[in-house]
Structure formats: C-alpha cells, structure tokens
Amino acid sequence: MSNSKDNLLQYPLPYKVVDGCLYKEVTNKSGITSKKLCNFLPYIVSEVSVDDGAEVKTVLRLGGVHSSGRVLPEIDVTGAELGTFNWLIERWGADCVLEPERSVKEYVRHAIQQTAENAEKIQTYHVTGWKMIDNHWEYLLPNDGKHDVSLRGKLSRYERADNWKISDLANVFFMVNTMPFAPAEITLPLLSYTFLSPLNEFLHQANFEPKFVLCLLGRTGTRKSTLAALFLSFFGRFNSSDLPLSFRDTANSIMYNSFSLKDVLTCIDDFHPSGRKEAAKLTETAQLIMRGYGDRIGRGRLKSDSTPMESQPPQGNAIITAEQAPDIGESDTARYFCMELYDGMIDLRNLSSFQREAENGTLRSCMLAYTEWIKTRFLKDKDTERSFVNQLKKSFHNYRQEFINSGIRCHGRVPEIYAWLMIGMEYFLSFLFEHDAISEEEYQATFIQCRDCLYELAKKQSSSIEQDKPTHRFIQKL
C-alpha cells in the first residue's frame, strides 16, 4: 500500500486507528475507553493457497505500516505462526512493539483476520508438470502466463516458452539428426528420455511409470554436464554451471526437489568422489537416488502429531553425470541406463550451434508445442484420456516383449528401460510428423536408428550389471 492508502486503513469495531497505532475499544463502568495494542497497523494483503503436489497449505501474505509512516515489507506467515508473533521482530524489526498486556496477541491476531475480506485470493504452485485444474489438464512451468508457478533456488531456472513456431520443431530435428553434435547412441536416447518426461503422469496412471535414471559417464572434459544442460534446456534456461541438483547437495534436499520436479527432466550433477570418506557419502546418496527413481517410493515420514505424511517419491526423470560408475551393487546398477562419453566424441562446432538454439528459446518452444499437442490430442475429454493411458500401457507391453524376443541376455529391468525410451521416441516423432516438421521416411529411419542404438546400449548395460554381481565383484577384489 502507498502512504495515502495506509492513512485510510480501517479496521471494523472494536478496533480503530489512532496516530498510526492499533487500538481496541473497551467498555467498562466508566464508559468506552481505547486500549493501545501495538504501534503498527498489520493487515492481510493476500490469502495464498500453496499446492506443493502433496497437499495444499494456506499462507497469509501480510503487509503493514509502522506508526512512523514506514511501510513494512510484505511477508508470508502460516496460519499456525500468525498468532504466536514469533516472526514479528525478525521480519519487521524490534521497533514494532506489542503492548505487554494479557490477550494483546490474541486481539492483534483477531484484528489482522478482520482485514481478510478485502484480501486478494491467490493460488500458487510449487510443483511442475501435469495438474488437473478446473476439470482440465494443465502443464505447469514457471512463466506459465496463466498460473502462478514458483520454484526456488536453482530450480527457478525452469521456465516455459511464450510461444512456438513450426520452424522451431524442424530446427530441433535438424540439429539432432542432420547436423549431430554427438553420436546417435548418445543423442537419441537423451532425446527419447527428454520427451518421455511429460508422459510420466499418464504412464503412472497406467502403472508403468519410468523407473530408472540415465547416466552420462566420462572423464572430466568430455562435456557430460554440458550435454545434460542442453537437454534440460527444453524445460528452462540452463548451462553446465547451474544445473538444478548436485551430488554435493544433501540427499534429503535432492529427494525433496525431485518430488517437486514432476513430468520434467532434471540433472543430478558430478558424481566424483575425491577421497574414501567422500566416496562413501556420495555412494550412499547415489543409492538413495537410484532407489528413489528406480522404485518411485518416497521415504515414510511422520508429522509432528505422529500422523503419517504423504509419500513424496520422484515424479520426473533424471540424468546423473559421473566420472566413474557408482559402486552400488547389481540391484541398483540395474536402475540406471549408462552412456559413456570419450574424449573427442563431441563435435564442438555443432554443439555450439545447438547451444545457441537453446539460448534463443528454440528448445523451450519445442517443448511448449509438444505439451500442447499432448493436451489437445490426447486429453480432450475423459474418453480420449482413458484411451491414451491404455495405449501407453499397450505400447509398453509391446516394446518390452519386442526386446525380450530379440534374444539379448540381460537383467529383467533392461527390457522395461528399452520400452520406456522407445515410447519417448515414438511420441516425439509422432508429434513432429503430425506438425509436418518431418517426413514419413525421416520418421521411420530415425525410429529404427533409435531402436538399434538402444539394442547396442542394452548389451553394454547387461555386461555392466553382470560385472556388479556379488560373485564377480568378489573375484575382482581378490
């Protein structure tokens, strides 16, 4: 509020403003007198409903004016905090004084709530991805233009594009397929994984949510983080120095943020232990990540009143970058799909061209078009949505069986990883084809190339898992 409005701030009786201070009228034997409550005028600016994907909490955004005329900064206070006033000195300063009378806090709290009638009602989201809002599916990202989506810290670099053009779609395909910056065995699985991410919600409904992470493995200088940032740029503004998550973050913060990043791609960067003690810590974090994404089960926790909290498993997809494969055993190794980078594998000139497209927003525009296509093509009504979920389930079964029939000996999880990645590529290519961004011949050629690349990678993956069997590791240590 401006000072002119502050002077007009009114409270309903029995509260009133006297010389910039809040008073309460009190009736006693002598008549009506005024009792001072505090030397500032607090009020509710807005009532904010915060949806974090697990539950909806109400936060009050408070404003205020000190009796000196100083406008107090707007702050967010939960309902439980409001009446305690433990936030007062820390947030508004020691010169905001409550009178030392019994029940003063309760009266000031009551006066604040009396201003709620004129407060703005705001709905904000601290989660990305698909959300049913007013009986319609919406794909949430910051800069939505329609909904208030807020992510904090490095997660704030997630951002939706404003618009898209057909040329953006063609440019993405051209850069990956015609002028590649890396071998197809690297770019095609990454592309599949990227465009699989917005399908997570509906694969979850089909009971076949992706249960693996993609691992970029290579020595320092092989551009692991740069590649990860490039594909994350379909969902925001990223570079190799500001990836959303890192193995240097605490394990709890990684898992908390992975729940917020629903139906998008993220990266947990830099598995690179520098000593035995750090290796044990990072390996423990890697195991937690693999089991979180590999099982999609959150850690059980209790609220302060001992009632169970909502489980918060990862809801998006993740790339991890590592200079060495985490020593996490056969079971956890089967939860990630590894692609190894070598010196000289990346074409730096073509990579720079693709990075410029990312900086110009081409990749974000492509993802905007893709999510709008999913919405209009598959989510028009309950029947089309149901058909969409059933088709995803059918595709998963078919691709998994196709891999099993190929005769490649592997861990039982590998055919499932193959199926998920093929679904991502199928929907990406279908999206481009239906927008006339590629021809049918390009569709078929890229689809077959992706299948062949995944077969070869699956053979390598199976060998890695075999090496992590307890008997093999025992012999290696001997």
C-alpha positions as CSV (number, residue, x, y, z in Angstrom):
1,M,0.0,0.0,0.0
2,S,1.1,3.6,-0.6
3,N,1.2,6.0,2.3
4,S,-2.0,7.7,1.1
5,K,-3.8,4.3,1.3
6,D,-2.1,3.5,4.6
7,N,-3.7,6.6,6.1
8,L,-7.1,5.3,5.0
9,L,-6.6,1.8,6.5
10,Q,-9.6,0.9,8.6
11,Y,-10.5,-1.9,11.0
12,P,-14.0,-2.9,12.0
13,L,-15.1,-2.1,15.6
14,P,-14.0,-2.7,18.3
15,Y,-10.6,-1.9,16.6
16,K,-9.5,1.5,15.3
17,V,-6.5,3.5,14.2
18,V,-5.1,6.3,16.4
19,D,-2.0,8.2,15.4
20,G,-0.8,5.2,13.3
21,C,-1.3,2.7,16.1
22,L,-3.8,-0.1,16.5
23,Y,-6.3,0.4,19.4
24,K,-9.2,-1.6,20.8
25,E,-12.3,0.0,22.3
26,V,-13.1,-1.4,25.7
27,T,-16.4,-0.9,27.6
28,N,-16.3,-0.7,31.4
29,K,-18.1,1.1,34.2
30,S,-16.7,4.4,33.2
31,G,-17.9,4.0,29.6
32,I,-15.9,3.4,26.4
33,T,-12.2,3.7,26.5
34,S,-9.4,3.0,24.0
35,K,-6.7,0.5,24.7
36,K,-3.5,0.5,22.7
37,L,-2.5,-2.9,21.2
38,C,0.6,-2.1,19.1
39,N,2.4,0.7,17.3
40,F,1.9,-0.6,13.8
41,L,-1.0,-1.5,11.5
42,P,-0.9,-5.0,10.2
43,Y,-3.3,-6.3,7.5
44,I,-3.7,-9.2,5.1
45,V,-2.6,-8.4,1.6
46,S,-3.5,-11.8,0.1
47,E,-4.5,-15.3,1.1
48,V,-2.2,-17.7,-0.8
49,S,-3.1,-21.3,-1.3
50,V,0.2,-23.2,-1.9
51,D,0.0,-26.5,-3.7
52,D,3.3,-28.4,-3.4
53,G,2.0,-31.5,-5.2
54,A,1.3,-33.4,-1.9
55,E,-1.0,-31.1,-0.1
56,V,-2.5,-27.6,-0.2
57,K,-1.5,-25.1,2.5
58,T,-2.8,-21.6,3.2
59,V,-0.3,-18.9,3.7
60,L,-1.2,-15.3,4.6
61,R,0.8,-12.5,3.0
62,L,0.9,-9.7,5.5
63,G,1.6,-6.0,4.9
64,G,1.9,-3.3,7.5
65,V,2.7,0.3,8.3
66,H,4.7,1.5,11.3
67,S,3.4,4.5,13.3
68,S,6.3,6.4,12.0
69,G,4.9,6.0,8.5
70,R,7.5,3.4,7.4
71,V,5.9,0.8,5.1
72,L,6.7,-2.7,6.4
73,P,7.8,-5.3,3.9
74,E,5.3,-7.9,2.8
75,I,5.9,-11.3,4.5
76,D,4.4,-14.8,4.3
77,V,3.1,-16.3,7.5
78,T,1.3,-19.6,8.0
79,G,-1.9,-19.9,10.0
80,A,-0.1,-21.6,12.8
81,E,2.5,-18.9,13.0
82,L,0.1,-15.9,12.8
83,G,-1.0,-15.8,16.5
84,T,2.4,-16.5,18.0
85,F,4.1,-13.4,16.6
86,N,7.4,-15.1,16.8
87,W,8.0,-13.7,13.3
88,L,7.5,-10.0,14.4
89,I,10.9,-8.8,15.4
90,E,12.9,-11.0,12.9
91,R,10.7,-9.9,9.9
92,W,9.5,-6.4,10.8
93,G,12.1,-5.2,13.3
94,A,12.4,-4.5,17.0
95,D,10.6,-1.1,16.7
96,C,7.3,-3.0,16.0
97,V,6.1,-3.3,19.6
98,L,3.2,-5.3,21.1
99,E,1.9,-3.8,24.3
100,P,2.7,-6.0,27.4
101,E,-0.9,-6.8,28.2
102,R,-2.7,-10.2,28.6
103,S,-4.5,-11.2,25.4
104,V,-2.9,-8.5,23.3
105,K,-1.5,-11.1,20.8
106,E,-5.0,-12.6,20.5
107,Y,-6.6,-9.2,19.9
108,V,-4.0,-8.2,17.2
109,R,-4.4,-11.6,15.5
110,H,-8.1,-11.1,15.5
111,A,-7.7,-7.6,14.1
112,I,-5.5,-8.9,11.3
113,Q,-8.0,-11.5,10.3
114,Q,-10.7,-8.9,10.2
115,T,-8.9,-7.4,7.1
116,A,-9.2,-10.7,5.2
117,E,-12.4,-9.7,3.4
118,N,-10.6,-7.3,1.2
119,A,-7.5,-9.5,0.6
120,E,-6.7,-10.9,-2.8
121,K,-7.1,-14.7,-3.1
122,I,-4.1,-16.3,-4.9
123,Q,-3.4,-19.9,-6.0
124,T,0.3,-20.7,-6.4
125,Y,2.0,-24.0,-7.3
126,H,5.4,-25.2,-6.1
127,V,5.4,-28.2,-8.4
128,T,5.7,-28.6,-12.2
129,G,4.1,-30.9,-14.7
130,W,0.5,-32.0,-15.3
131,K,-2.2,-30.9,-12.9
132,M,-6.0,-31.2,-13.1
133,I,-7.2,-27.6,-12.7
134,D,-10.9,-26.8,-13.1
135,N,-11.5,-30.2,-14.7
136,H,-8.8,-29.5,-17.4
137,W,-5.3,-30.8,-17.6
138,E,-2.7,-28.0,-17.4
139,Y,1.1,-28.4,-17.8
140,L,2.7,-26.3,-15.2
141,L,6.0,-24.5,-15.5
142,P,7.2,-21.1,-14.2
143,N,6.4,-18.2,-16.6
144,D,3.2,-20.1,-17.3
145,G,1.3,-16.9,-18.1
146,K,-1.9,-18.5,-16.7
147,H,-0.9,-19.9,-13.4
148,D,1.4,-18.8,-10.6
149,V,4.2,-21.5,-10.6
150,S,7.1,-20.7,-8.3
151,L,10.2,-22.8,-7.8
152,R,13.1,-21.7,-5.5
153,G,16.9,-21.5,-5.8
154,K,18.4,-23.2,-8.9
155,L,15.1,-24.7,-9.7
156,S,13.8,-21.3,-10.6
157,R,15.6,-21.7,-13.9
158,Y,12.8,-23.9,-15.1
159,E,10.7,-21.8,-17.4
160,R,8.1,-22.2,-20.1
161,A,8.3,-20.6,-23.5
162,D,5.9,-17.8,-24.5
163,N,5.1,-19.3,-27.9
164,W,6.3,-21.6,-30.7
165,K,6.7,-21.9,-34.4
166,I,6.8,-24.8,-36.8
167,S,10.4,-23.8,-37.7
168,D,11.4,-24.4,-34.1
169,L,10.3,-28.1,-34.4
170,A,12.1,-28.6,-37.7
171,N,15.3,-26.9,-36.3
172,V,15.4,-29.3,-33.3
173,F,15.2,-32.4,-35.5
174,F,17.7,-30.9,-38.0
175,M,20.3,-30.2,-35.3
176,V,19.9,-33.7,-33.7
177,N,19.5,-35.8,-36.9
178,T,21.2,-33.9,-39.8
179,M,23.9,-31.9,-38.0
180,P,24.6,-34.0,-34.9
181,F,26.9,-32.8,-32.2
182,A,27.4,-36.4,-30.8
183,P,26.9,-40.0,-32.0
184,A,23.3,-41.2,-32.3
185,E,23.9,-43.7,-29.5
186,I,24.2,-40.6,-27.2
187,T,21.7,-38.1,-28.7
188,L,18.8,-40.4,-29.5
189,P,18.4,-41.9,-26.0
190,L,18.7,-38.4,-24.5
191,L,16.1,-37.1,-26.8
192,S,13.8,-40.1,-26.1
193,Y,14.2,-39.6,-22.3
194,T,13.5,-35.9,-22.6
195,F,10.2,-36.3,-24.5
196,L,9.3,-39.3,-22.3
197,S,9.3,-36.9,-19.2
198,P,5.9,-35.2,-20.0
199,L,4.3,-38.6,-20.4
200,N,5.2,-39.6,-16.7
201,E,1.8,-38.6,-15.3
202,F,-0.1,-40.9,-17.7
203,L,2.4,-43.7,-17.5
204,H,1.8,-43.5,-13.8
205,Q,-1.9,-43.9,-14.3
206,A,-1.1,-46.9,-16.5
207,N,1.0,-48.3,-13.6
208,F,4.1,-48.2,-15.8
209,E,5.8,-45.0,-14.6
210,P,9.5,-44.9,-15.8
211,K,11.7,-46.4,-13.1
212,F,15.3,-45.6,-14.0
213,V,17.8,-42.8,-14.4
214,L,20.0,-42.0,-17.3
215,C,23.7,-41.9,-16.5
216,L,26.3,-39.9,-18.5
217,L,29.7,-41.4,-17.7
218,G,33.0,-39.9,-18.7
219,R,36.3,-38.3,-17.7
220,T,36.4,-34.6,-17.0
221,G,36.3,-32.5,-20.2
222,T,34.0,-34.9,-22.1
223,R,31.1,-32.4,-21.8
224,K,28.8,-34.5,-19.6
225,S,27.3,-31.5,-17.8
226,T,27.1,-29.5,-21.0
227,L,25.1,-32.2,-22.7
228,A,22.8,-32.6,-19.6
229,A,22.2,-28.8,-19.5
230,L,21.4,-28.8,-23.2
231,F,18.6,-31.3,-22.9
232,L,17.3,-29.7,-19.7
233,S,17.0,-26.5,-21.9
234,F,13.8,-28.0,-23.3
235,F,12.3,-27.1,-19.9
236,G,14.1,-23.9,-19.0
237,R,17.3,-21.8,-19.1
238,F,20.3,-24.0,-18.1
239,N,24.0,-24.2,-18.6
240,S,26.7,-26.6,-17.3
241,S,27.4,-24.4,-14.3
242,D,23.8,-24.0,-12.9
243,L,22.3,-27.4,-13.2
244,P,19.4,-27.9,-10.7
245,L,20.8,-30.6,-8.4
246,S,24.3,-31.8,-7.5
247,F,25.8,-34.7,-5.6
248,R,27.2,-32.0,-3.2
249,D,23.6,-31.3,-2.1
250,T,22.2,-33.2,0.8
251,A,20.4,-36.4,-0.1
252,N,17.2,-35.1,1.6
253,S,17.2,-31.9,-0.5
254,I,17.8,-33.9,-3.7
255,M,14.8,-36.2,-3.0
256,Y,12.6,-33.3,-1.9
257,N,13.3,-31.3,-5.1
258,S,12.9,-34.4,-7.2
259,F,9.3,-34.6,-6.0
260,S,8.6,-31.0,-7.0
261,L,10.1,-31.6,-10.5
262,K,7.1,-33.5,-11.9
263,D,6.9,-34.5,-15.5
264,V,10.1,-32.7,-16.4
265,L,13.8,-33.7,-16.8
266,T,16.4,-32.8,-14.2
267,C,20.0,-33.5,-13.6
268,I,22.0,-34.6,-10.5
269,D,25.5,-33.4,-11.5
270,D,29.0,-34.5,-10.7
271,F,29.4,-37.9,-9.0
272,H,33.1,-37.5,-8.5
273,P,34.4,-38.6,-5.1
274,S,37.8,-37.1,-4.1
275,G,38.5,-39.4,-1.2
276,R,37.4,-42.5,0.7
277,K,35.2,-40.6,3.1
278,E,33.5,-38.6,0.4
279,A,33.2,-41.7,-1.8
280,A,31.1,-43.4,1.0
281,K,28.9,-40.3,1.3
282,L,28.3,-39.9,-2.4
283,T,27.7,-43.6,-2.9
284,E,25.1,-43.5,-0.2
285,T,23.4,-40.6,-2.0
286,A,23.6,-42.4,-5.3
287,Q,21.9,-45.5,-3.8
288,L,19.1,-43.3,-2.4
289,I,18.7,-41.7,-5.9
290,M,18.7,-45.0,-7.7
291,R,16.1,-46.5,-5.4
292,G,14.0,-43.3,-5.3
293,Y,13.7,-43.2,-9.1
294,G,14.0,-46.9,-9.6
295,D,11.1,-47.8,-7.3
296,R,9.2,-44.5,-7.2
297,I,8.5,-44.9,-3.5
298,G,9.1,-42.0,-1.1
299,R,10.6,-42.3,2.4
300,G,8.0,-42.8,5.1
301,R,7.8,-39.8,7.5
302,L,5.6,-38.6,10.3
303,K,4.1,-35.2,11.0
304,S,4.7,-33.5,14.4
305,D,1.5,-35.0,15.7
306,S,2.7,-38.5,14.7
307,T,0.3,-38.9,11.8
308,P,1.8,-40.2,8.5
309,M,2.8,-37.6,5.9
310,E,2.1,-38.0,2.2
311,S,4.8,-40.0,0.4
312,Q,6.9,-37.9,-1.8
313,P,8.7,-40.0,-4.4
314,P,10.4,-38.5,-7.5
315,Q,7.9,-37.6,-10.2
316,G,10.0,-36.6,-13.1
317,N,13.1,-38.1,-14.8
318,A,16.7,-37.6,-14.0
319,I,20.1,-37.6,-15.7
320,I,23.1,-38.2,-13.5
321,T,26.7,-37.2,-14.6
322,A,29.6,-39.2,-13.2
323,E,33.3,-39.6,-13.8
324,Q,33.2,-43.1,-12.5
325,A,30.3,-45.6,-12.2
326,P,28.9,-45.6,-8.6
327,D,29.8,-48.8,-6.8
328,I,26.2,-49.5,-5.7
329,G,25.8,-53.2,-6.5
330,E,23.8,-55.2,-9.0
331,S,20.3,-54.3,-7.9
332,D,21.0,-50.5,-8.0
333,T,23.1,-50.7,-11.2
334,A,20.0,-52.1,-12.9
335,R,18.2,-48.9,-12.0
336,Y,20.2,-46.7,-14.3
337,F,21.0,-46.8,-18.1
338,C,24.5,-45.8,-18.8
339,M,26.0,-44.0,-21.8
340,E,29.8,-43.4,-21.8
341,L,31.4,-40.3,-23.3
342,Y,35.0,-40.3,-24.6
343,D,37.5,-37.6,-25.4
344,G,36.8,-36.2,-28.9
345,M,33.3,-37.7,-29.1
346,I,31.5,-34.3,-29.1
347,D,31.6,-32.1,-32.2
348,L,32.2,-28.7,-30.5
349,R,31.2,-26.6,-33.6
350,N,27.8,-28.3,-33.9
351,L,27.4,-28.3,-30.1
352,S,27.8,-24.5,-30.1
353,S,25.1,-24.2,-32.8
354,F,22.7,-26.2,-30.7
355,Q,23.6,-24.2,-27.6
356,R,22.7,-21.0,-29.5
357,E,19.3,-22.5,-30.3
358,A,18.8,-23.3,-26.6
359,E,19.7,-19.7,-25.6
360,N,17.3,-18.4,-28.2
361,G,14.5,-20.5,-26.6
362,T,14.0,-22.9,-29.6
363,L,14.1,-25.9,-27.3
364,R,11.6,-24.5,-24.8
365,S,9.4,-23.6,-27.7
366,C,9.5,-27.1,-29.0
367,M,8.5,-28.5,-25.6
368,L,5.7,-26.0,-25.3
369,A,4.4,-27.2,-28.7
370,Y,4.8,-30.9,-27.5
371,T,2.8,-30.5,-24.3
372,E,0.1,-28.5,-26.1
373,W,-0.1,-31.3,-28.6
374,I,-0.5,-33.9,-25.8
375,K,-3.2,-31.8,-24.3
376,T,-5.2,-31.2,-27.5
377,R,-4.6,-34.7,-29.0
378,F,-5.0,-37.0,-26.0
379,L,-6.6,-35.1,-23.1
380,K,-9.7,-33.6,-24.8
381,D,-12.1,-35.5,-22.5
382,K,-12.3,-38.5,-20.2
383,D,-12.7,-40.9,-23.0
384,T,-9.7,-39.8,-25.0
385,E,-7.6,-39.6,-21.8
386,R,-8.6,-43.2,-20.9
387,S,-7.7,-44.3,-24.5
388,F,-4.4,-42.5,-24.2
389,V,-3.5,-44.3,-20.9
390,N,-4.5,-47.6,-22.4
391,Q,-2.4,-47.0,-25.5
392,L,0.6,-46.2,-23.4
393,K,0.1,-49.4,-21.4
394,K,-0.2,-51.4,-24.7
395,S,2.9,-49.8,-26.2
396,F,4.9,-50.6,-23.0
397,H,4.0,-54.3,-23.2
398,N,4.7,-54.5,-26.9
399,Y,8.1,-52.8,-26.8
400,R,9.1,-54.8,-23.7
401,Q,8.1,-58.1,-25.5
402,E,9.9,-57.0,-28.6
403,F,13.1,-56.6,-26.7
404,I,12.7,-59.9,-24.9
405,N,12.1,-61.6,-28.3
406,S,15.4,-60.1,-29.6
407,G,17.3,-62.7,-27.6
408,I,19.6,-60.3,-25.8
409,R,20.5,-61.7,-22.4
410,C,20.0,-59.1,-19.8
411,H,18.7,-58.1,-16.4
412,G,14.9,-58.1,-16.1
413,R,14.8,-54.3,-15.9
414,V,16.6,-53.7,-19.2
415,P,13.6,-54.6,-21.5
416,E,11.5,-52.1,-19.4
417,I,14.0,-49.3,-19.9
418,Y,14.1,-50.1,-23.6
419,A,10.2,-49.9,-23.7
420,W,10.1,-46.5,-21.9
421,L,12.8,-45.0,-24.2
422,M,11.0,-46.3,-27.3
423,I,7.8,-44.7,-26.1
424,G,9.5,-41.4,-25.7
425,M,10.9,-41.6,-29.2
426,E,7.6,-42.7,-30.7
427,Y,5.7,-39.8,-29.3
428,F,8.4,-37.3,-30.2
429,L,8.4,-38.4,-33.8
430,S,4.6,-38.6,-34.0
431,F,4.4,-35.1,-32.7
432,L,6.9,-33.8,-35.4
433,F,5.2,-35.8,-38.1
434,E,1.7,-34.5,-37.3
435,H,3.0,-31.0,-37.4
436,D,4.7,-31.7,-40.8
437,A,8.1,-31.0,-39.4
438,I,9.4,-34.3,-40.7
439,S,8.5,-36.7,-43.5
440,E,7.3,-40.3,-43.0
441,E,10.7,-41.5,-44.3
442,E,12.5,-39.5,-41.7
443,Y,10.2,-40.8,-39.0
444,Q,10.8,-44.4,-39.9
445,A,14.6,-44.0,-40.4
446,T,15.0,-42.3,-37.0
447,F,12.8,-44.7,-35.2
448,I,14.8,-47.7,-36.5
449,Q,18.1,-46.0,-35.7
450,C,16.9,-45.3,-32.2
451,R,15.9,-49.0,-31.7
452,D,19.3,-50.2,-33.0
453,C,21.2,-47.8,-30.7
454,L,19.2,-48.9,-27.7
455,Y,19.9,-52.6,-28.5
456,E,23.6,-51.9,-28.5
457,L,23.5,-49.9,-25.3
458,A,21.4,-52.6,-23.7
459,K,24.1,-55.2,-24.4
460,K,26.7,-52.9,-22.8
461,Q,24.4,-52.3,-19.8
462,S,23.8,-56.0,-19.3
463,S,27.6,-56.5,-19.2
464,S,27.9,-53.8,-16.6
465,I,25.2,-55.3,-14.4
466,E,26.8,-58.7,-14.8
467,Q,30.1,-57.3,-13.5
468,D,28.3,-55.9,-10.5
469,K,27.1,-59.4,-9.4
470,P,28.5,-60.2,-5.9
471,T,30.5,-63.2,-7.2
472,H,32.2,-61.1,-10.0
473,R,33.0,-58.3,-7.5
474,F,34.4,-60.7,-5.0
475,I,36.7,-62.2,-7.7
476,Q,37.7,-58.7,-8.8
477,K,38.7,-57.7,-5.3
478,L,40.7,-60.9,-4.9
